[in-house]
Amino acid sequence: MKVVLSLQAREDLRDVLGYIVEDTPRAARSVLARIRERVEELQRYPHIGRPGRVPGARELVITGTPYLAPYLAVNDTLQILRACHGAR
């Protein structure tokens, strides 16, 4: 399946990584790598996310980090809506 990041998800990622890189560049690289790995898994297994808080959406937990990514499956496309801290 094709994965598309919404504009908001792109902005979220930029903000998250920008915040982390200020203190620990290595951690920012690690978080980015983990996000990429999970998105690749999502492409292969589109229903691995848990039921989401947004109606009709699922949430991809970015294991090894405090982040999650709510997404919608529409036809053959997975649209990642946000990239946010799981506590929010």
Biopython code that builds the backbone (N, CA, C, O; Angstrom):
import numpy as np
from Bio.PDB.StructureBuilder import StructureBuilder

atoms = [
    (1, "MET", "N", (0.831, -1.185, 0.000)),
    (1, "MET", "CA", (0.000, 0.000, 0.000)),
    (1, "MET", "C", (0.875, 1.248, 0.000)),
    (1, "MET", "O", (2.010, 1.243, 0.477)),
    (2, "LYS", "N", (0.326, 2.280, -0.533)),
    (2, "LYS", "CA", (1.017, 3.564, -0.593)),
    (2, "LYS", "C", (0.751, 4.326, 0.713)),
    (2, "LYS", "O", (-0.375, 4.336, 1.211)),
    (3, "VAL", "N", (1.785, 4.958, 1.259)),
    (3, "VAL", "CA", (1.646, 5.768, 2.471)),
    (3, "VAL", "C", (1.861, 7.229, 2.110)),
    (3, "VAL", "O", (2.832, 7.582, 1.442)),
    (4, "VAL", "N", (0.938, 8.073, 2.562)),
    (4, "VAL", "CA", (1.010, 9.511, 2.304)),
    (4, "VAL", "C", (0.956, 10.235, 3.644)),
    (4, "VAL", "O", (0.099, 9.949, 4.481)),
    (5, "LEU", "N", (1.870, 11.168, 3.839)),
    (5, "LEU", "CA", (1.849, 11.999, 5.047)),
    (5, "LEU", "C", (1.049, 13.260, 4.767)),
    (5, "LEU", "O", (1.285, 13.947, 3.773)),
    (6, "SER", "N", (0.109, 13.559, 5.640)),
    (6, "SER", "CA", (-0.627, 14.813, 5.498)),
    (6, "SER", "C", (0.322, 15.972, 5.782)),
    (6, "SER", "O", (1.394, 15.779, 6.356)),
    (7, "LEU", "N", (-0.066, 17.149, 5.386)),
    (7, "LEU", "CA", (0.732, 18.341, 5.667)),
    (7, "LEU", "C", (0.946, 18.480, 7.169)),
    (7, "LEU", "O", (2.045, 18.811, 7.614)),
    (8, "GLN", "N", (-0.105, 18.226, 7.953)),
    (8, "GLN", "CA", (0.009, 18.334, 9.407)),
    (8, "GLN", "C", (0.999, 17.310, 9.958)),
    (8, "GLN", "O", (1.774, 17.629, 10.860)),
    (9, "ALA", "N", (0.984, 16.087, 9.432)),
    (9, "ALA", "CA", (1.930, 15.062, 9.884)),
    (9, "ALA", "C", (3.364, 15.473, 9.563)),
    (9, "ALA", "O", (4.268, 15.253, 10.369)),
    (10, "ARG", "N", (3.574, 16.064, 8.401)),
    (10, "ARG", "CA", (4.918, 16.540, 8.033)),
    (10, "ARG", "C", (5.388, 17.637, 8.989)),
    (10, "ARG", "O", (6.541, 17.646, 9.420)),
    (11, "GLU", "N", (4.490, 18.550, 9.311)),
    (11, "GLU", "CA", (4.831, 19.623, 10.251)),
    (11, "GLU", "C", (5.108, 19.052, 11.638)),
    (11, "GLU", "O", (6.045, 19.477, 12.314)),
    (12, "ASP", "N", (4.291, 18.089, 12.056)),
    (12, "ASP", "CA", (4.506, 17.450, 13.357)),
    (12, "ASP", "C", (5.884, 16.810, 13.422)),
    (12, "ASP", "O", (6.612, 16.990, 14.399)),
    (13, "LEU", "N", (6.244, 16.063, 12.381)),
    (13, "LEU", "CA", (7.551, 15.401, 12.360)),
    (13, "LEU", "C", (8.684, 16.411, 12.414)),
    (13, "LEU", "O", (9.666, 16.223, 13.132)),
    (14, "ARG", "N", (8.539, 17.476, 11.653)),
    (14, "ARG", "CA", (9.571, 18.519, 11.668)),
    (14, "ARG", "C", (9.715, 19.090, 13.078)),
    (14, "ARG", "O", (10.832, 19.283, 13.559)),
    (15, "ASP", "N", (8.600, 19.358, 13.735)),
    (15, "ASP", "CA", (8.634, 19.924, 15.083)),
    (15, "ASP", "C", (9.232, 18.948, 16.095)),
    (15, "ASP", "O", (10.077, 19.324, 16.907)),
    (16, "VAL", "N", (8.788, 17.695, 16.039)),
    (16, "VAL", "CA", (9.279, 16.675, 16.973)),
    (16, "VAL", "C", (10.780, 16.492, 16.811)),
    (16, "VAL", "O", (11.529, 16.542, 17.787)),
    (17, "LEU", "N", (11.213, 16.283, 15.582)),
    (17, "LEU", "CA", (12.637, 16.045, 15.348)),
    (17, "LEU", "C", (13.465, 17.287, 15.643)),
    (17, "LEU", "O", (14.582, 17.179, 16.150)),
    (18, "GLY", "N", (12.934, 18.459, 15.334)),
    (18, "GLY", "CA", (13.637, 19.700, 15.651)),
    (18, "GLY", "C", (13.837, 19.873, 17.142)),
    (18, "GLY", "O", (14.889, 20.332, 17.588)),
    (19, "TYR", "N", (12.828, 19.506, 17.911)),
    (19, "TYR", "CA", (12.905, 19.598, 19.372)),
    (19, "TYR", "C", (13.948, 18.618, 19.920)),
    (19, "TYR", "O", (14.766, 18.981, 20.766)),
    (20, "ILE", "N", (13.911, 17.388, 19.434)),
    (20, "ILE", "CA", (14.834, 16.366, 19.940)),
    (20, "ILE", "C", (16.268, 16.675, 19.539)),
    (20, "ILE", "O", (17.181, 16.517, 20.349)),
    (21, "VAL", "N", (16.482, 17.112, 18.305)),
    (21, "VAL", "CA", (17.838, 17.329, 17.805)),
    (21, "VAL", "C", (18.557, 18.441, 18.569)),
    (21, "VAL", "O", (19.787, 18.450, 18.627)),
    (22, "GLU", "N", (17.811, 19.373, 19.153)),
    (22, "GLU", "CA", (18.441, 20.444, 19.934)),
    (22, "GLU", "C", (19.222, 19.881, 21.109)),
    (22, "GLU", "O", (20.298, 20.380, 21.439)),
    (23, "ASP", "N", (18.684, 18.842, 21.743)),
    (23, "ASP", "CA", (19.346, 18.255, 22.913)),
    (23, "ASP", "C", (20.238, 17.072, 22.552)),
    (23, "ASP", "O", (21.360, 16.955, 23.046)),
    (24, "THR", "N", (19.735, 16.203, 21.695)),
    (24, "THR", "CA", (20.464, 14.981, 21.371)),
    (24, "THR", "C", (20.272, 14.582, 19.918)),
    (24, "THR", "O", (19.304, 13.901, 19.580)),
    (25, "PRO", "N", (21.189, 15.002, 19.060)),
    (25, "PRO", "CA", (21.086, 14.645, 17.642)),
    (25, "PRO", "C", (21.003, 13.135, 17.406)),
    (25, "PRO", "O", (20.280, 12.681, 16.519)),
    (26, "ARG", "N", (21.734, 12.372, 18.192)),
    (26, "ARG", "CA", (21.707, 10.913, 18.030)),
    (26, "ARG", "C", (20.303, 10.370, 18.298)),
    (26, "ARG", "O", (19.831, 9.489, 17.580)),
    (27, "ALA", "N", (19.648, 10.884, 19.312)),
    (27, "ALA", "CA", (18.283, 10.442, 19.624)),
    (27, "ALA", "C", (17.330, 10.803, 18.491)),
    (27, "ALA", "O", (16.434, 10.024, 18.167)),
    (28, "ALA", "N", (17.510, 11.966, 17.891)),
    (28, "ALA", "CA", (16.648, 12.377, 16.775)),
    (28, "ALA", "C", (16.805, 11.412, 15.603)),
    (28, "ALA", "O", (15.820, 11.033, 14.970)),
    (29, "ARG", "N", (18.033, 11.021, 15.319)),
    (29, "ARG", "CA", (18.265, 10.055, 14.232)),
    (29, "ARG", "C", (17.624, 8.710, 14.558)),
    (29, "ARG", "O", (17.068, 8.048, 13.682)),
    (30, "SER", "N", (17.706, 8.318, 15.814)),
    (30, "SER", "CA", (17.120, 7.054, 16.246)),
    (30, "SER", "C", (15.596, 7.073, 16.129)),
    (30, "SER", "O", (14.995, 6.105, 15.662)),
    (31, "VAL", "N", (14.976, 8.169, 16.550)),
    (31, "VAL", "CA", (13.517, 8.298, 16.449)),
    (31, "VAL", "C", (13.095, 8.284, 14.985)),
    (31, "VAL", "O", (12.133, 7.607, 14.625)),
    (32, "LEU", "N", (13.799, 9.016, 14.148)),
    (32, "LEU", "CA", (13.467, 9.043, 12.724)),
    (32, "LEU", "C", (13.588, 7.646, 12.107)),
    (32, "LEU", "O", (12.731, 7.236, 11.324)),
    (33, "ALA", "N", (14.641, 6.925, 12.455)),
    (33, "ALA", "CA", (14.825, 5.568, 11.936)),
    (33, "ALA", "C", (13.685, 4.663, 12.391)),
    (33, "ALA", "O", (13.188, 3.846, 11.616)),
    (34, "ARG", "N", (13.275, 4.807, 13.635)),
    (34, "ARG", "CA", (12.185, 3.972, 14.159)),
    (34, "ARG", "C", (10.867, 4.301, 13.460)),
    (34, "ARG", "O", (10.081, 3.403, 13.158)),
    (35, "ILE", "N", (10.629, 5.572, 13.206)),
    (35, "ILE", "CA", (9.412, 5.973, 12.491)),
    (35, "ILE", "C", (9.413, 5.354, 11.094)),
    (35, "ILE", "O", (8.402, 4.813, 10.647)),
    (36, "ARG", "N", (10.535, 5.436, 10.420)),
    (36, "ARG", "CA", (10.628, 4.853, 9.068)),
    (36, "ARG", "C", (10.372, 3.350, 9.086)),
    (36, "ARG", "O", (9.666, 2.824, 8.226)),
    (37, "GLU", "N", (10.953, 2.659, 10.076)),
    (37, "GLU", "CA", (10.749, 1.213, 10.185)),
    (37, "GLU", "C", (9.274, 0.880, 10.375)),
    (37, "GLU", "O", (8.750, -0.032, 9.735)),
    (38, "ARG", "N", (8.612, 1.620, 11.254)),
    (38, "ARG", "CA", (7.198, 1.340, 11.536)),
    (38, "ARG", "C", (6.320, 1.652, 10.323)),
    (38, "ARG", "O", (5.352, 0.939, 10.059)),
    (39, "VAL", "N", (6.651, 2.709, 9.589)),
    (39, "VAL", "CA", (5.872, 3.034, 8.387)),
    (39, "VAL", "C", (6.048, 1.931, 7.339)),
    (39, "VAL", "O", (5.093, 1.577, 6.647)),
    (40, "GLU", "N", (7.255, 1.390, 7.221)),
    (40, "GLU", "CA", (7.473, 0.272, 6.296)),
    (40, "GLU", "C", (6.645, -0.939, 6.714)),
    (40, "GLU", "O", (6.076, -1.623, 5.863)),
    (41, "GLU", "N", (6.571, -1.210, 8.025)),
    (41, "GLU", "CA", (5.739, -2.306, 8.521)),
    (41, "GLU", "C", (4.269, -2.034, 8.207)),
    (41, "GLU", "O", (3.530, -2.941, 7.827)),
    (42, "LEU", "N", (3.857, -0.790, 8.366)),
    (42, "LEU", "CA", (2.472, -0.409, 8.093)),
    (42, "LEU", "C", (2.119, -0.656, 6.628)),
    (42, "LEU", "O", (1.006, -1.082, 6.318)),
    (43, "GLN", "N", (3.056, -0.392, 5.739)),
    (43, "GLN", "CA", (2.808, -0.646, 4.315)),
    (43, "GLN", "C", (2.506, -2.121, 4.062)),
    (43, "GLN", "O", (1.649, -2.458, 3.245)),
    (44, "ARG", "N", (3.210, -2.985, 4.764)),
    (44, "ARG", "CA", (3.005, -4.430, 4.586)),
    (44, "ARG", "C", (1.770, -4.938, 5.328)),
    (44, "ARG", "O", (1.077, -5.841, 4.859)),
    (45, "TYR", "N", (1.507, -4.347, 6.486)),
    (45, "TYR", "CA", (0.405, -4.796, 7.350)),
    (45, "TYR", "C", (-0.448, -3.591, 7.744)),
    (45, "TYR", "O", (-0.290, -3.070, 8.848)),
    (46, "PRO", "N", (-1.339, -3.143, 6.876)),
    (46, "PRO", "CA", (-2.078, -1.897, 7.087)),
    (46, "PRO", "C", (-2.980, -1.855, 8.320)),
    (46, "PRO", "O", (-3.402, -0.776, 8.738)),
    (47, "HIS", "N", (-3.278, -3.003, 8.899)),
    (47, "HIS", "CA", (-4.171, -2.996, 10.063)),
    (47, "HIS", "C", (-3.434, -3.260, 11.373)),
    (47, "HIS", "O", (-4.052, -3.666, 12.357)),
    (48, "ILE", "N", (-2.112, -3.034, 11.397)),
    (48, "ILE", "CA", (-1.366, -3.275, 12.634)),
    (48, "ILE", "C", (-1.648, -2.220, 13.692)),
    (48, "ILE", "O", (-1.400, -2.445, 14.876)),
    (49, "GLY", "N", (-2.158, -1.084, 13.278)),
    (49, "GLY", "CA", (-2.464, -0.027, 14.243)),
    (49, "GLY", "C", (-3.657, -0.389, 15.104)),
    (49, "GLY", "O", (-4.537, -1.147, 14.694)),
    (50, "ARG", "N", (-3.670, 0.161, 16.292)),
    (50, "ARG", "CA", (-4.803, -0.061, 17.198)),
    (50, "ARG", "C", (-5.949, 0.872, 16.804)),
    (50, "ARG", "O", (-5.723, 1.864, 16.111)),
    (51, "PRO", "N", (-7.173, 0.566, 17.236)),
    (51, "PRO", "CA", (-8.276, 1.495, 16.964)),
    (51, "PRO", "C", (-7.933, 2.871, 17.525)),
    (51, "PRO", "O", (-7.427, 2.986, 18.642)),
    (52, "GLY", "N", (-8.208, 3.900, 16.751)),
    (52, "GLY", "CA", (-7.791, 5.249, 17.126)),
    (52, "GLY", "C", (-8.850, 6.066, 17.836)),
    (52, "GLY", "O", (-10.013, 5.672, 17.931)),
    (53, "ARG", "N", (-8.419, 7.210, 18.329)),
    (53, "ARG", "CA", (-9.315, 8.166, 18.982)),
    (53, "ARG", "C", (-10.119, 8.949, 17.957)),
    (53, "ARG", "O", (-11.223, 9.413, 18.242)),
    (54, "VAL", "N", (-9.556, 9.095, 16.755)),
    (54, "VAL", "CA", (-10.255, 9.765, 15.659)),
    (54, "VAL", "C", (-11.182, 8.730, 15.020)),
    (54, "VAL", "O", (-10.723, 7.651, 14.646)),
    (55, "PRO", "N", (-12.475, 9.032, 14.887)),
    (55, "PRO", "CA", (-13.407, 8.065, 14.297)),
    (55, "PRO", "C", (-12.939, 7.574, 12.921)),
    (55, "PRO", "O", (-12.615, 8.367, 12.037)),
    (56, "GLY", "N", (-12.914, 6.248, 12.766)),
    (56, "GLY", "CA", (-12.518, 5.646, 11.503)),
    (56, "GLY", "C", (-11.022, 5.493, 11.317)),
    (56, "GLY", "O", (-10.574, 4.878, 10.349)),
    (57, "ALA", "N", (-10.246, 6.049, 12.237)),
    (57, "ALA", "CA", (-8.784, 5.996, 12.113)),
    (57, "ALA", "C", (-8.207, 4.899, 13.001)),
    (57, "ALA", "O", (-8.862, 4.395, 13.913)),
    (58, "ARG", "N", (-6.971, 4.553, 12.705)),
    (58, "ARG", "CA", (-6.199, 3.648, 13.545)),
    (58, "ARG", "C", (-4.954, 4.409, 13.980)),
    (58, "ARG", "O", (-4.604, 5.427, 13.382)),
    (59, "GLU", "N", (-4.284, 3.915, 15.023)),
    (59, "GLU", "CA", (-3.079, 4.574, 15.525)),
    (59, "GLU", "C", (-1.902, 3.618, 15.439)),
    (59, "GLU", "O", (-1.921, 2.523, 16.001)),
    (60, "LEU", "N", (-0.892, 4.053, 14.731)),
    (60, "LEU", "CA", (0.348, 3.293, 14.639)),
    (60, "LEU", "C", (1.232, 3.720, 15.798)),
    (60, "LEU", "O", (1.669, 4.869, 15.862)),
    (61, "VAL", "N", (1.493, 2.801, 16.711)),
    (61, "VAL", "CA", (2.378, 3.087, 17.833)),
    (61, "VAL", "C", (3.809, 2.963, 17.323)),
    (61, "VAL", "O", (4.185, 1.946, 16.739)),
    (62, "ILE", "N", (4.600, 4.004, 17.550)),
    (62, "ILE", "CA", (6.006, 3.978, 17.142)),
    (62, "ILE", "C", (6.774, 3.384, 18.315)),
    (62, "ILE", "O", (7.261, 4.107, 19.184)),
    (63, "THR", "N", (6.875, 2.062, 18.330)),
    (63, "THR", "CA", (7.491, 1.367, 19.452)),
    (63, "THR", "C", (8.914, 1.862, 19.684)),
    (63, "THR", "O", (9.641, 2.199, 18.749)),
    (64, "GLY", "N", (9.282, 1.894, 20.958)),
    (64, "GLY", "CA", (10.601, 2.389, 21.325)),
    (64, "GLY", "C", (10.655, 3.894, 21.443)),
    (64, "GLY", "O", (11.713, 4.459, 21.722)),
    (65, "THR", "N", (9.523, 4.553, 21.232)),
    (65, "THR", "CA", (9.415, 6.011, 21.353)),
    (65, "THR", "C", (8.079, 6.320, 22.027)),
    (65, "THR", "O", (7.231, 5.435, 22.144)),
    (66, "PRO", "N", (7.881, 7.561, 22.470)),
    (66, "PRO", "CA", (6.573, 7.921, 23.036)),
    (66, "PRO", "C", (5.581, 8.408, 21.981)),
    (66, "PRO", "O", (4.555, 8.993, 22.329)),
    (67, "TYR", "N", (5.867, 8.180, 20.705)),
    (67, "TYR", "CA", (5.063, 8.766, 19.634)),
    (67, "TYR", "C", (4.113, 7.762, 18.988)),
    (67, "TYR", "O", (4.323, 6.550, 19.026)),
    (68, "LEU", "N", (3.067, 8.316, 18.398)),
    (68, "LEU", "CA", (2.132, 7.515, 17.620)),
    (68, "LEU", "C", (1.679, 8.329, 16.424)),
    (68, "LEU", "O", (1.812, 9.552, 16.386)),
    (69, "ALA", "N", (1.140, 7.613, 15.447)),
    (69, "ALA", "CA", (0.711, 8.257, 14.203)),
    (69, "ALA", "C", (-0.678, 7.752, 13.828)),
    (69, "ALA", "O", (-0.819, 6.625, 13.351)),
    (70, "PRO", "N", (-1.708, 8.576, 14.038)),
    (70, "PRO", "CA", (-3.036, 8.173, 13.583)),
    (70, "PRO", "C", (-3.088, 8.184, 12.057)),
    (70, "PRO", "O", (-2.496, 9.048, 11.410)),
    (71, "TYR", "N", (-3.805, 7.208, 11.492)),
    (71, "TYR", "CA", (-3.876, 7.111, 10.034)),
    (71, "TYR", "C", (-5.232, 6.579, 9.595)),
    (71, "TYR", "O", (-5.954, 5.937, 10.358)),
    (72, "LEU", "N", (-5.548, 6.865, 8.357)),
    (72, "LEU", "CA", (-6.762, 6.370, 7.711)),
    (72, "LEU", "C", (-6.368, 5.498, 6.533)),
    (72, "LEU", "O", (-5.411, 5.799, 5.819)),
    (73, "ALA", "N", (-7.105, 4.420, 6.332)),
    (73, "ALA", "CA", (-6.926, 3.585, 5.147)),
    (73, "ALA", "C", (-8.034, 3.948, 4.172)),
    (73, "ALA", "O", (-9.215, 3.759, 4.462)),
    (74, "VAL", "N", (-7.646, 4.471, 3.013)),
    (74, "VAL", "CA", (-8.609, 4.861, 1.984)),
    (74, "VAL", "C", (-8.186, 4.186, 0.681)),
    (74, "VAL", "O", (-7.161, 4.521, 0.088)),
    (75, "ASN", "N", (-9.007, 3.224, 0.253)),
    (75, "ASN", "CA", (-8.698, 2.432, -0.939)),
    (75, "ASN", "C", (-7.324, 1.790, -0.784)),
    (75, "ASN", "O", (-7.126, 0.997, 0.137)),
    (76, "ASP", "N", (-6.378, 2.105, -1.651)),
    (76, "ASP", "CA", (-5.043, 1.506, -1.563)),
    (76, "ASP", "C", (-4.017, 2.467, -0.975)),
    (76, "ASP", "O", (-2.813, 2.309, -1.182)),
    (77, "THR", "N", (-4.511, 3.479, -0.231)),
    (77, "THR", "CA", (-3.629, 4.491, 0.343)),
    (77, "THR", "C", (-3.821, 4.574, 1.852)),
    (77, "THR", "O", (-4.946, 4.523, 2.351)),
    (78, "LEU", "N", (-2.711, 4.702, 2.567)),
    (78, "LEU", "CA", (-2.738, 4.947, 3.999)),
    (78, "LEU", "C", (-2.326, 6.397, 4.206)),
    (78, "LEU", "O", (-1.217, 6.792, 3.847)),
    (79, "GLN", "N", (-3.215, 7.179, 4.780)),
    (79, "GLN", "CA", (-2.916, 8.588, 5.005)),
    (79, "GLN", "C", (-2.603, 8.798, 6.478)),
    (79, "GLN", "O", (-3.470, 8.641, 7.337)),
    (80, "ILE", "N", (-1.352, 9.155, 6.759)),
    (80, "ILE", "CA", (-0.953, 9.451, 8.128)),
    (80, "ILE", "C", (-1.390, 10.877, 8.424)),
    (80, "ILE", "O", (-0.989, 11.824, 7.748)),
    (81, "LEU", "N", (-2.227, 11.007, 9.458)),
    (81, "LEU", "CA", (-2.842, 12.291, 9.772)),
    (81, "LEU", "C", (-1.958, 13.181, 10.630)),
    (81, "LEU", "O", (-1.893, 14.391, 10.414)),
    (82, "ARG", "N", (-1.279, 12.588, 11.601)),
    (82, "ARG", "CA", (-0.466, 13.349, 12.551)),
    (82, "ARG", "C", (0.719, 12.495, 12.978)),
    (82, "ARG", "O", (0.785, 11.306, 12.666)),
    (83, "ALA", "N", (1.633, 13.099, 13.677)),
    (83, "ALA", "CA", (2.712, 12.408, 14.372)),
    (83, "ALA", "C", (2.791, 13.106, 15.720)),
    (83, "ALA", "O", (3.259, 14.241, 15.807)),
    (84, "CYS", "N", (2.337, 12.437, 16.765)),
    (84, "CYS", "CA", (2.219, 13.138, 18.044)),
    (84, "CYS", "C", (2.675, 12.274, 19.212)),
    (84, "CYS", "O", (2.805, 11.054, 19.105)),
    (85, "HIS", "N", (2.912, 12.949, 20.322)),
    (85, "HIS", "CA", (3.292, 12.282, 21.557)),
    (85, "HIS", "C", (2.085, 11.511, 22.066)),
    (85, "HIS", "O", (0.970, 12.033, 22.069)),
    (86, "GLY", "N", (2.295, 10.286, 22.491)),
    (86, "GLY", "CA", (1.196, 9.438, 22.926)),
    (86, "GLY", "C", (0.436, 9.950, 24.133)),
    (86, "GLY", "O", (-0.715, 9.567, 24.343)),
    (87, "ALA", "N", (1.061, 10.814, 24.937)),
    (87, "ALA", "CA", (0.394, 11.345, 26.126)),
    (87, "ALA", "C", (-0.573, 12.467, 25.790)),
    (87, "ALA", "O", (-1.332, 12.903, 26.656)),
    (88, "ARG", "N", (-0.562, 12.939, 24.560)),
    (88, "ARG", "CA", (-1.442, 14.062, 24.192)),
    (88, "ARG", "C", (-2.724, 13.592, 23.575)),
    (88, "ARG", "O", (-3.570, 14.410, 23.212)),
]
sb = StructureBuilder()
sb.init_structure("model")
sb.init_model(0)
sb.init_chain("A")
sb.init_seg("    ")
for serial, (resi, resn, name, xyz) in enumerate(atoms, 1):
    if name == "N":
        sb.init_residue(resn, " ", resi, " ")
    sb.init_atom(name, np.array(xyz, "f"), 0.0, 1.0, " ", f" {name:<3s}", serial, name[0])
structure = sb.get_structure()
